[in-house]
Amino acid sequence: MNTRRWGLALVLALPGSAFAQQGDGTDIDAQVHTFKPDKAPADAARVAALRVPQGFTIAPLATDLGNVRIIVVAPNGDIYVSRREEGEVLLLKDADEDGKLDAAPRVVASRPGVHGLAIHDGQLYMATAKEVFRAPIRSDGSLGTATLIIGDLPDGGQHPNRTLAFGPDGQLYISVGSSCNACNETNPEHATLLRAEPDGKSRTIFASGLRNTIGFAWDPATGELWGMDHGMDYLGDEIQPEELNHLVKGKQYGWPHIWGKDGQNPQSTPPGGLTKTQWLAISEPMTLGYTAHAAPMQLVFYTGKAFPADYRGDAFVTMRGSWNRKPASGYEVVRVRFDGGKPVAFEPFVEGFLVDGGQRHIARPVGLAQTPGGALLVGDDANGVIYRVAYPGRAQRAAAPAIPAAPLLKQVNQGNGVPLALARVGDAAAMQVDSPAFAHNGALDKRYSEYHDGVSPPLSWSAVPNARSYVLVVEDPDARPYQPFVHWLAWNIPGEVTALPEGVPEQLRLKEPEGVMQGPSTRGSPGYMGPRPPVGDAPHHYHFQVLALDTVLDLKPGATRDEVLAAAQGHVIGKGERIGTYAQTQAPLK
């Protein structure tokens, strides 16, 4: 089998039903290696031996830079590079793109653990494990005072390297890797791609089930979003493949229970009694797979005019290289061929960083960026070299194309600007909804807010004759820009149950009451999300709405509010609500 391309044939040998629960007799002998090729100096002879396609050249632009990670290039050609271990951002200049720096690199920002970089509206955005800063870019490329705009990203864990990009919708996208190799995360923002306002407010989960998607970018022709996700460790030398995923708002991409197209992780157990078959049903399969453990990093679509025409619209990915496979994989730059907006194949682009028969390496490629003149810059975080890949004689400056925003806007606006749930289901018998925690139109205690404890309040409602199940929808019509903002969605509450206690678990399926399903809030996480209005806003109103149904809904785990309400149409025999208010007058401690 060609290990660069994976498909339906790549599945674990045991049947999927064997992995449904812990203590099920699973017995798999996986071939696992710990193999770390030694580092060798990037001397002239080894650099001269690097391989690129015919007609291309590769040469160092800068050396001895230390732990260089992410690279971004400003419209004027200024190059910004993060150095995670040094905690710095460097500025490099090669204005005439002759492959030689105009001056020595200089430090323009210092932040411990700085990694992700993005440029937007004349400002440089910088991410550490838990924070995002932005600073104005001065005319000489230096930075003004950096301002903290986000200070509460999930802590690092196994994957602390946040990456940033601005979408064609003008919003900031933040990749947050998992805290572990394979586990049920307690923070729903782990293993996700987040979406936030440029000032850091109104943060939501765009996509989930992504173990560590360092590299992501929008296709300049179609506006579709693509990302390379790191596969799980300890499943074997050939499992799991690195995944190229088509990233869509609200979709879940399998981790930690499903990999590839339908592979199942024998080491994990979904929460709430869900089976892996159910988890598979709500997981998006990968589009293409690459050699396991190659460690994909930055991803860039080529929009320049310097490379031959058939490269335009394809993508490039740096592969930092494996530590847990023998022979080693990665340690290269690959090209992703696109055809009609669809990725069709991986192929080598820069090879030769592995030397001495694969026992040593001269680079672990991470950073990747395109210059205005159409060259590619490749950053190595081992020997601290930035390489420049060019096609001599064809240098031509080209402005970055306008990426179509319509596909993305259609995704993020779905379900926005709609009436509250009670107004969408028609007439039904009135129900009384109560809570010992707050009066109708009264203030919610701070412990029910995300600024504080974030636990759900206790609720009860009057029984409706012949009700087979109940639906709970909590919405805030005062929120912006999402209106109304969904704070809680639950369905298939048994007909004999007329109350929920305080602190309902935040997972897709409940065991008490048995079989209750919960969908995503507007944030994108299952279960209750407490009030979190902007500090200083007038009190927001939170509508705790209960529907009585004459049926039990047949929906996949993780169904959205709109899917639940659509399935409930024609079955609503009772409805009622209780309204609570909440305002946050003081900013929380960071």
VEXDREN-2710 file (C-alpha; in Angstrom, 1 decimal):
% VEXDREN-2710
k/r/px/py/pz
1/MET/0.0/0.0/0.0
2/ASN/1.2/3.5/-0.8
3/THR/1.6/5.0/2.7
4/ARG/1.1/8.5/1.4
5/ARG/-2.5/7.9/0.6
6/TRP/-5.1/6.2/2.8
7/GLY/-8.7/5.3/2.2
8/LEU/-11.5/3.0/3.3
9/ALA/-9.1/0.1/3.3
10/LEU/-7.2/1.5/6.2
11/VAL/-9.1/0.3/9.3
12/LEU/-8.2/-1.6/12.4
13/ALA/-8.4/-5.3/12.0
14/LEU/-11.0/-5.9/14.7
15/PRO/-14.7/-5.1/14.1
16/GLY/-16.0/-1.7/15.3
17/SER/-18.5/-3.1/17.7
18/ALA/-15.7/-4.5/19.8
19/PHE/-14.7/-1.1/20.9
20/ALA/-17.9/0.2/22.3
21/GLN/-17.1/0.2/26.0
22/GLN/-14.1/-0.3/28.4
23/GLY/-13.7/-3.9/29.6
24/ASP/-15.0/-5.3/26.3
25/GLY/-12.1/-7.7/25.6
26/THR/-10.3/-5.5/23.2
27/ASP/-6.8/-7.1/22.5
28/ILE/-4.6/-5.3/19.9
29/ASP/-0.9/-5.7/19.4
30/ALA/0.3/-2.4/17.9
31/GLN/3.8/-2.0/16.6
32/VAL/5.0/1.2/18.2
33/HIS/8.4/2.9/18.0
34/THR/10.1/5.8/19.7
35/PHE/12.7/6.8/17.1
36/LYS/14.1/10.3/17.1
37/PRO/16.5/10.9/14.2
38/ASP/19.6/12.8/15.6
39/LYS/20.2/16.4/14.6
40/ALA/23.0/17.1/12.2
41/PRO/24.4/20.5/11.2
42/ALA/22.9/22.2/8.1
43/ASP/26.2/22.6/6.4
44/ALA/26.7/23.7/2.8
45/ALA/27.0/20.2/1.5
46/ARG/23.8/18.9/3.1
47/VAL/21.9/22.0/2.0
48/ALA/23.2/21.6/-1.5
49/ALA/21.7/18.1/-1.5
50/LEU/18.2/19.2/-0.8
51/ARG/15.8/18.2/-3.5
52/VAL/13.1/20.4/-5.2
53/PRO/11.2/19.9/-8.5
54/GLN/13.1/20.7/-11.7
55/GLY/13.6/24.4/-12.2
56/PHE/13.2/25.4/-8.6
57/THR/16.0/26.5/-6.2
58/ILE/16.3/26.3/-2.5
59/ALA/18.8/28.3/-0.4
60/PRO/19.0/29.7/3.2
61/LEU/17.6/33.2/3.6
62/ALA/18.6/33.4/7.3
63/THR/20.5/31.1/9.7
64/ASP/21.2/30.7/13.4
65/LEU/17.7/31.9/14.3
66/GLY/17.0/29.4/17.1
67/ASN/13.5/27.9/17.6
68/VAL/11.8/29.6/14.6
69/ARG/8.2/28.5/14.3
70/ILE/5.4/30.3/12.5
71/ILE/6.1/32.7/9.6
72/VAL/3.8/35.5/8.2
73/VAL/4.6/38.0/5.6
74/ALA/3.1/41.6/5.5
75/PRO/1.8/43.0/2.3
76/ASN/4.9/45.1/1.9
77/GLY/7.1/42.0/2.2
78/ASP/8.2/42.3/5.9
79/ILE/8.7/38.9/7.4
80/TYR/7.6/38.1/11.0
81/VAL/8.8/34.9/12.7
82/SER/7.8/33.6/16.1
83/ARG/10.5/31.9/18.3
84/ARG/8.6/29.9/20.8
85/GLU/11.4/28.8/23.1
86/GLU/13.1/32.3/23.0
87/GLY/9.7/33.9/23.5
88/GLU/10.2/36.5/20.8
89/VAL/9.0/37.7/17.4
90/LEU/11.6/38.5/14.8
91/LEU/11.4/41.0/11.9
92/LEU/13.3/40.1/8.8
93/LYS/13.5/42.2/5.6
94/ASP/14.3/41.3/2.0
95/ALA/12.6/44.1/0.2
96/ASP/14.0/43.4/-3.3
97/GLU/13.5/39.6/-2.8
98/ASP/17.1/38.8/-3.9
99/GLY/17.3/36.1/-1.3
100/LYS/19.6/38.1/1.0
101/LEU/18.5/40.0/4.1
102/ASP/18.7/43.7/4.0
103/ALA/19.7/43.9/7.7
104/ALA/20.2/41.6/10.6
105/PRO/16.9/40.1/12.1
106/ARG/15.7/42.2/15.0
107/VAL/13.3/41.4/17.9
108/VAL/10.0/43.3/17.7
109/ALA/8.0/41.6/20.4
110/SER/8.7/39.5/23.5
111/ARG/6.0/37.2/25.0
112/PRO/6.8/33.9/26.7
113/GLY/5.8/30.9/24.5
114/VAL/4.7/33.1/21.6
115/HIS/3.8/30.9/18.6
116/GLY/0.8/31.8/16.4
117/LEU/1.0/34.9/14.2
118/ALA/-1.5/36.7/11.9
119/ILE/-1.7/40.1/10.2
120/HIS/-4.9/42.0/9.9
121/ASP/-5.8/45.7/9.4
122/GLY/-2.3/46.9/10.0
123/GLN/-1.8/44.9/13.2
124/LEU/0.2/41.9/14.2
125/TYR/-1.7/39.3/16.2
126/MET/0.4/37.0/18.4
127/ALA/-0.7/33.9/20.3
128/THR/0.8/32.1/23.3
129/ALA/-0.8/29.0/24.9
130/LYS/-3.5/30.9/26.7
131/GLU/-3.3/34.5/25.3
132/VAL/-3.7/36.5/22.1
133/PHE/-2.1/39.9/21.8
134/ARG/-2.2/42.5/19.0
135/ALA/0.1/45.3/18.2
136/PRO/0.0/48.0/15.5
137/ILE/2.7/47.7/12.8
138/ARG/4.7/50.9/12.3
139/SER/5.9/52.0/9.0
140/ASP/9.4/50.6/9.6
141/GLY/8.0/47.2/10.5
142/SER/8.4/47.6/14.3
143/LEU/5.5/47.2/16.6
144/GLY/3.6/49.6/18.9
145/THR/2.4/48.6/22.3
146/ALA/0.9/45.1/22.4
147/THR/-2.6/44.8/23.9
148/LEU/-4.1/41.6/25.4
149/ILE/-7.4/40.8/23.7
150/ILE/-7.8/37.2/24.9
151/GLY/-6.4/35.8/28.2
152/ASP/-8.4/32.7/28.8
153/LEU/-7.6/30.1/26.1
154/PRO/-7.5/26.6/27.4
155/ASP/-4.2/25.7/29.0
156/GLY/-1.6/24.0/26.9
157/GLY/-1.2/20.3/27.9
158/GLN/0.3/18.2/25.2
159/HIS/-0.4/20.7/22.4
160/PRO/0.2/24.2/23.5
161/ASN/1.0/25.8/20.1
162/ARG/-1.9/28.0/19.1
163/THR/-2.1/29.2/15.6
164/LEU/-4.0/32.2/14.1
165/ALA/-5.5/33.2/10.8
166/PHE/-8.1/35.7/9.6
167/GLY/-10.9/34.4/7.5
168/PRO/-12.6/36.0/4.5
169/ASP/-15.3/37.0/7.0
170/GLY/-12.8/39.3/8.8
171/GLN/-13.0/37.1/11.9
172/LEU/-10.0/35.7/13.9
173/TYR/-9.7/31.9/13.8
174/ILE/-7.6/30.2/16.6
175/SER/-6.5/26.6/16.5
176/VAL/-6.4/25.0/20.0
177/GLY/-5.0/21.5/20.1
178/SER/-6.0/18.8/22.5
179/SER/-4.5/18.6/26.0
180/CYS/-3.7/14.9/25.5
181/ASN/-3.1/12.1/23.0
182/ALA/-6.7/10.7/23.2
183/CYS/-9.1/11.6/26.0
184/ASN/-12.5/13.1/26.7
185/GLU/-11.6/16.8/27.3
186/THR/-13.2/18.6/30.2
187/ASN/-12.7/22.0/28.5
188/PRO/-14.8/22.0/25.3
189/GLU/-12.5/24.5/23.6
190/HIS/-9.7/21.9/23.5
191/ALA/-9.2/20.1/20.2
192/THR/-11.1/22.8/18.3
193/LEU/-10.9/25.6/15.8
194/LEU/-12.3/28.8/17.5
195/ARG/-13.8/31.9/15.9
196/ALA/-13.6/35.3/17.6
197/GLU/-14.2/39.0/16.8
198/PRO/-10.9/40.8/15.9
199/ASP/-11.0/42.4/19.4
200/GLY/-11.3/38.9/21.0
201/LYS/-14.9/39.1/22.0
202/SER/-17.8/36.7/21.1
203/ARG/-15.6/33.6/20.9
204/THR/-17.3/30.4/19.6
205/ILE/-16.2/26.9/18.6
206/PHE/-16.2/26.7/14.8
207/ALA/-15.2/23.0/14.5
208/SER/-14.3/20.3/17.0
209/GLY/-12.8/16.8/17.2
210/LEU/-9.5/18.2/15.9
211/ARG/-6.6/16.8/17.8
212/ASN/-4.1/19.4/16.7
213/THR/-4.8/21.4/13.5
214/ILE/-1.7/23.7/13.4
215/GLY/-2.1/24.4/9.7
216/PHE/-5.3/25.7/8.1
217/ALA/-6.2/28.1/5.3
218/TRP/-9.0/29.1/2.9
219/ASP/-8.9/28.1/-0.7
220/PRO/-8.5/31.4/-2.6
221/ALA/-10.7/30.2/-5.4
222/THR/-13.6/28.6/-3.5
223/GLY/-13.5/30.2/-0.1
224/GLU/-13.6/26.7/1.5
225/LEU/-11.5/26.1/4.6
226/TRP/-9.0/23.2/4.8
227/GLY/-6.8/22.0/7.7
228/MET/-4.2/19.3/8.4
229/ASP/-4.8/17.5/11.7
230/HIS/-2.3/15.5/13.7
231/GLY/-3.2/11.9/14.1
232/MET/-3.1/10.0/17.4
233/ASP/0.0/8.3/18.8
234/TYR/0.5/4.7/20.0
235/LEU/-1.8/3.0/17.5
236/GLY/1.1/1.7/15.4
237/ASP/3.7/2.8/12.9
238/GLU/1.1/3.1/10.1
239/ILE/-1.9/4.4/12.2
240/GLN/-3.3/6.9/12.3
241/PRO/-2.7/8.9/9.1
242/GLU/-2.3/12.7/9.2
243/GLU/-5.7/14.1/8.1
244/LEU/-6.5/16.7/5.5
245/ASN/-10.0/17.9/6.5
246/HIS/-12.6/20.1/4.9
247/LEU/-13.5/22.3/7.9
248/VAL/-17.1/23.4/8.2
249/LYS/-18.9/25.3/11.0
250/GLY/-20.4/23.0/13.6
251/LYS/-18.9/19.8/12.3
252/GLN/-17.0/17.3/14.5
253/TYR/-14.0/15.5/13.1
254/GLY/-13.8/12.3/15.1
255/TRP/-11.1/12.7/17.7
256/PRO/-10.5/11.0/20.1
257/HIS/-12.7/8.0/19.2
258/ILE/-12.7/8.0/15.4
259/TRP/-9.9/8.6/12.9
260/GLY/-9.5/8.7/9.1
261/LYS/-12.7/7.7/7.4
262/ASP/-14.0/5.1/9.8
263/GLY/-11.1/3.9/11.9
264/GLN/-11.9/3.4/15.6
265/ASN/-9.5/4.1/18.5
266/PRO/-9.4/1.0/20.8
267/GLN/-8.0/3.0/23.7
268/SER/-10.9/5.4/24.2
269/THR/-14.6/5.3/25.4
270/PRO/-17.1/8.0/24.5
271/PRO/-18.9/9.7/27.4
272/GLY/-22.5/9.3/28.4
273/GLY/-22.8/5.7/27.2
274/LEU/-22.5/6.6/23.5
275/THR/-21.1/3.9/21.3
276/LYS/-18.3/4.4/18.8
277/THR/-20.8/3.6/16.1
278/GLN/-22.8/6.6/17.2
279/TRP/-19.7/8.7/17.4
280/LEU/-18.8/7.7/13.9
281/ALA/-22.2/8.8/12.7
282/ILE/-21.6/12.3/13.9
283/SER/-18.0/12.5/12.7
284/GLU/-16.8/14.0/9.4
285/PRO/-14.4/11.6/7.5
286/MET/-11.0/12.9/6.4
287/THR/-10.7/14.0/2.8
288/LEU/-7.1/12.8/2.3
289/GLY/-4.6/11.0/4.5
290/TYR/-0.9/11.3/4.7
291/THR/1.8/9.1/6.2
292/ALA/1.2/8.5/9.9
293/HIS/3.1/10.6/12.4
294/ALA/4.6/13.0/9.9
295/ALA/3.4/16.0/12.0
296/PRO/1.8/18.5/9.6
297/MET/2.5/22.2/10.5
298/GLN/1.8/25.4/8.6
299/LEU/-0.4/25.2/5.5
300/VAL/-0.4/27.8/2.7
301/PHE/-2.3/28.0/-0.6
302/TYR/-0.1/29.2/-3.4
303/THR/-1.4/32.4/-5.0
304/GLY/1.8/33.8/-6.5
305/LYS/2.8/34.1/-10.2
306/ALA/6.4/33.1/-9.9
307/PHE/5.9/29.3/-9.8
308/PRO/4.6/27.5/-13.0
309/ALA/0.9/28.1/-13.6
310/ASP/-0.1/24.6/-12.5
311/TYR/1.0/25.3/-9.0
312/ARG/-1.5/28.2/-8.6
313/GLY/-4.3/27.2/-6.3
314/ASP/-2.5/24.2/-4.9
315/ALA/-1.5/24.1/-1.2
316/PHE/1.8/23.4/0.6
317/VAL/2.3/21.9/4.0
318/THR/5.4/21.6/6.2
319/MET/5.9/18.2/7.8
320/ARG/7.9/18.6/10.9
321/GLY/8.7/14.9/11.2
322/SER/7.9/11.9/13.4
323/TRP/9.4/10.8/16.7
324/ASN/7.3/7.7/17.0
325/ARG/7.7/5.8/13.7
326/LYS/10.4/3.8/12.1
327/PRO/11.4/4.5/9.4
328/ALA/10.8/8.2/10.2
329/SER/8.1/10.1/8.3
330/GLY/7.8/13.8/7.5
331/TYR/10.9/16.1/7.6
332/GLU/9.8/17.6/4.3
333/VAL/7.5/20.0/2.5
334/VAL/4.6/18.5/0.5
335/ARG/2.4/19.9/-2.2
336/VAL/-1.4/19.2/-2.1
337/ARG/-2.8/19.1/-5.6
338/PHE/-6.3/20.6/-6.0
339/ASP/-8.6/19.9/-8.9
340/GLY/-11.9/21.8/-9.2
341/GLY/-11.7/22.9/-5.6
342/LYS/-11.1/19.4/-4.3
343/PRO/-7.7/18.0/-3.0
344/VAL/-6.7/14.9/-5.0
345/ALA/-3.2/14.0/-4.0
346/PHE/-0.1/14.7/-1.9
347/GLU/3.3/14.8/-3.6
348/PRO/6.8/15.7/-2.5
349/PHE/8.1/19.3/-2.9
350/VAL/11.1/19.7/-0.7
351/GLU/13.0/16.6/0.3
352/GLY/16.4/15.8/1.8
353/PHE/16.1/17.1/5.3
354/LEU/16.5/13.5/6.5
355/VAL/20.1/12.4/6.0
356/ASP/22.5/9.5/6.7
357/GLY/19.9/6.9/5.6
358/GLY/17.2/8.4/7.7
359/GLN/19.2/8.3/11.0
360/ARG/19.7/12.0/11.2
361/HIS/18.0/15.3/10.2
362/ILE/19.1/18.8/9.3
363/ALA/15.7/20.4/9.7
364/ARG/12.3/20.0/11.2
365/PRO/10.1/22.2/8.9
366/VAL/7.4/24.3/10.7
367/GLY/6.9/27.8/9.3
368/LEU/5.7/28.3/5.8
369/ALA/4.8/31.6/4.0
370/GLN/4.6/33.1/0.5
371/THR/6.4/36.4/-0.3
372/PRO/4.8/39.1/-2.5
373/GLY/7.2/38.0/-5.2
374/GLY/6.0/34.4/-5.2
375/ALA/8.7/32.6/-3.3
376/LEU/8.1/30.2/-0.4
377/LEU/9.8/30.6/2.9
378/VAL/10.3/27.5/5.0
379/GLY/11.3/27.7/8.6
380/ASP/13.2/25.0/10.5
381/ASP/12.9/25.0/14.3
382/ALA/15.8/22.6/14.8
383/ASN/18.9/24.3/13.3
384/GLY/17.1/27.7/13.0
385/VAL/17.2/28.2/9.3
386/ILE/14.7/29.9/7.0
387/TYR/14.9/28.5/3.5
388/ARG/13.7/30.3/0.4
389/VAL/12.3/28.2/-2.4
390/ALA/12.1/30.1/-5.7
391/TYR/11.6/29.6/-9.4
392/PRO/14.4/31.8/-10.9
393/GLY/13.6/34.2/-13.7
394/ARG/9.9/34.3/-12.9
395/ALA/9.8/36.6/-9.8
396/GLN/6.7/38.8/-10.1
397/ARG/4.9/40.6/-7.3
398/ALA/1.2/39.9/-7.0
399/ALA/-1.4/41.2/-4.6
400/ALA/-3.1/38.6/-2.4
401/PRO/-6.4/37.6/-4.0
402/ALA/-9.8/38.4/-2.4
403/ILE/-11.0/35.1/-1.0
404/PRO/-14.7/34.5/-1.6
405/ALA/-16.5/35.1/1.7
406/ALA/-20.0/33.7/0.7
407/PRO/-19.4/30.0/1.7
408/LEU/-18.1/31.0/5.1
409/LEU/-20.8/33.6/5.8
410/LYS/-23.5/31.1/4.8
411/GLN/-22.1/28.7/7.5
412/VAL/-21.7/31.1/10.3
413/ASN/-25.1/32.9/9.8
414/GLN/-27.1/29.7/9.8
415/GLY/-29.6/29.9/12.6
416/ASN/-28.9/33.5/13.3
417/GLY/-31.7/36.2/13.3
418/VAL/-34.5/33.7/14.0
419/PRO/-37.4/34.0/16.5
420/LEU/-37.2/32.3/19.9
421/ALA/-38.1/28.7/20.1
422/LEU/-41.6/29.1/21.5
423/ALA/-42.6/31.4/18.6
424/ARG/-41.4/28.8/16.1
425/VAL/-43.5/25.8/17.1
426/GLY/-47.1/27.0/16.9
427/ASP/-49.9/26.9/19.4
428/ALA/-49.9/24.5/22.3
429/ALA/-51.3/24.1/25.8
430/ALA/-49.7/26.4/28.3
431/MET/-47.1/24.9/30.7
432/GLN/-45.8/26.3/34.0
433/VAL/-42.0/26.4/34.2
434/ASP/-40.5/27.0/37.6
435/SER/-37.1/27.2/39.4
436/PRO/-36.3/27.5/43.1
437/ALA/-33.2/29.4/42.0
438/PHE/-34.7/32.5/40.3
439/ALA/-38.0/34.2/40.0
440/HIS/-39.7/34.8/36.7
441/ASN/-38.0/37.8/35.2
442/GLY/-35.7/37.8/38.2
443/ALA/-31.9/37.8/38.3
444/LEU/-29.9/34.6/38.0
445/ASP/-27.3/34.0/40.7
446/LYS/-23.7/34.5/39.6
447/ARG/-23.0/30.8/40.1
448/TYR/-25.1/30.1/37.0
449/SER/-22.9/32.4/34.8
450/GLU/-19.8/31.4/32.9
451/TYR/-18.0/34.2/34.6
452/HIS/-18.3/32.1/37.8
453/ASP/-19.3/28.5/38.5
454/GLY/-21.1/27.9/35.2
455/VAL/-23.5/25.3/36.5
456/SER/-27.0/24.9/35.2
457/PRO/-29.9/26.1/37.5
458/PRO/-32.5/23.6/38.8
459/LEU/-35.8/23.6/36.7
460/SER/-39.2/22.0/36.9
461/TRP/-42.3/22.2/34.8
462/SER/-45.9/21.1/35.0
463/ALA/-46.7/17.6/33.5
464/VAL/-48.6/17.5/30.3
465/PRO/-51.0/14.6/29.7
466/ASN/-49.8/12.2/27.0
467/ALA/-46.4/13.8/26.8
468/ARG/-43.8/11.2/25.7
469/SER/-40.8/13.5/26.0
470/TYR/-39.8/17.1/26.7
471/VAL/-37.5/19.5/25.0
472/LEU/-35.6/22.3/26.7
473/VAL/-34.2/25.3/24.8
474/VAL/-32.5/28.3/26.6
475/GLU/-31.9/31.3/24.4
476/ASP/-30.7/34.9/24.9
477/PRO/-32.4/37.3/22.4
478/ASP/-30.2/40.3/23.6
479/ALA/-26.9/38.8/22.5
480/ARG/-24.9/40.2/19.6
481/PRO/-23.8/39.2/17.0
482/TYR/-25.6/35.9/17.4
483/GLN/-29.3/36.4/17.9
484/PRO/-30.7/34.6/19.7
485/PHE/-27.7/32.9/21.4
486/VAL/-28.5/29.3/22.4
487/HIS/-27.3/28.5/25.9
488/TRP/-28.8/25.1/26.4
489/LEU/-30.5/22.5/24.3
490/ALA/-31.8/19.1/25.5
491/TRP/-34.3/16.7/24.1
492/ASN/-35.8/13.3/24.8
493/ILE/-36.3/14.1/28.5
494/PRO/-38.6/11.2/29.4
495/GLY/-42.3/12.0/29.7
496/GLU/-42.4/11.0/33.3
497/VAL/-39.6/13.4/34.2
498/THR/-40.7/17.0/35.1
499/ALA/-37.5/18.4/36.7
500/LEU/-33.8/18.7/36.1
501/PRO/-31.4/19.3/39.1
502/GLU/-28.7/21.9/39.4
503/GLY/-25.5/21.1/37.6
504/VAL/-26.5/18.9/34.8
505/PRO/-23.4/17.3/33.1
506/GLU/-22.2/19.0/29.9
507/GLN/-22.1/16.1/27.5
508/LEU/-23.9/14.8/24.5
509/ARG/-25.9/12.1/26.4
510/LEU/-27.0/11.9/30.0
511/LYS/-27.2/8.8/32.1
512/GLU/-29.5/10.5/34.7
513/PRO/-32.1/11.0/33.5
514/GLU/-31.2/8.1/31.2
515/GLY/-31.0/8.8/27.5
516/VAL/-31.5/12.6/27.6
517/MET/-29.6/14.1/24.6
518/GLN/-28.0/17.5/24.6
519/GLY/-27.0/19.6/21.6
520/PRO/-24.5/22.4/21.1
521/SER/-24.9/25.9/22.4
522/THR/-24.1/28.7/20.0
523/ARG/-20.6/28.5/21.5
524/GLY/-20.4/25.1/19.9
525/SER/-20.2/22.9/23.1
526/PRO/-22.8/20.4/24.3
527/GLY/-24.9/21.1/27.4
528/TYR/-25.5/24.2/29.5
529/MET/-23.5/27.3/28.8
530/GLY/-24.2/29.9/31.4
531/PRO/-24.7/33.6/30.8
532/ARG/-21.7/35.5/29.6
533/PRO/-22.9/38.9/28.4
534/PRO/-20.2/41.6/27.7
535/VAL/-19.2/43.4/30.9
536/GLY/-21.3/46.6/31.3
537/ASP/-24.2/45.5/29.2
538/ALA/-27.7/46.0/30.5
539/PRO/-29.1/42.8/31.9
540/HIS/-29.7/40.1/29.2
541/HIS/-32.8/37.9/29.3
542/TYR/-32.5/34.2/29.3
543/HIS/-35.6/32.3/28.2
544/PHE/-35.8/28.8/29.7
545/GLN/-38.3/27.3/27.3
546/VAL/-39.9/23.8/27.7
547/LEU/-41.8/22.0/25.0
548/ALA/-43.9/18.9/25.6
549/LEU/-44.0/16.4/22.7
550/ASP/-46.3/13.5/21.9
551/THR/-43.2/11.6/20.5
552/VAL/-39.6/10.8/21.1
553/LEU/-37.3/12.4/18.6
554/ASP/-35.1/10.2/16.4
555/LEU/-32.0/12.4/16.0
556/LYS/-28.3/11.9/16.0
557/PRO/-26.3/13.0/19.1
558/GLY/-25.3/16.6/18.8
559/ALA/-28.3/17.8/16.8
560/THR/-28.7/21.5/16.6
561/ARG/-31.6/23.7/17.9
562/ASP/-32.9/24.1/14.4
563/GLU/-32.8/20.3/13.8
564/VAL/-34.6/19.6/17.0
565/LEU/-37.3/22.2/16.4
566/ALA/-37.8/20.9/12.8
567/ALA/-38.2/17.4/14.1
568/ALA/-40.6/18.6/16.8
569/GLN/-43.0/20.3/14.4
570/GLY/-46.4/18.8/14.5
571/HIS/-45.7/17.1/17.8
572/VAL/-45.7/20.0/20.3
573/ILE/-48.6/19.6/22.8
574/GLY/-47.5/22.0/25.4
575/LYS/-45.1/24.9/25.9
576/GLY/-44.0/27.4/28.5
577/GLU/-41.0/29.4/29.7
578/ARG/-39.3/31.1/32.7
579/ILE/-37.1/34.1/32.1
580/GLY/-34.1/35.0/34.1
581/THR/-31.8/38.0/33.7
582/TYR/-28.1/38.5/34.2
583/ALA/-25.6/41.4/33.9
584/GLN/-21.9/41.4/34.6
585/THR/-20.8/44.7/36.1
586/GLN/-17.1/43.9/36.8
587/ALA/-14.5/42.4/34.5
588/PRO/-13.4/39.0/35.6
589/LEU/-9.8/38.4/36.8
590/LYS/-7.7/37.0/34.0
END
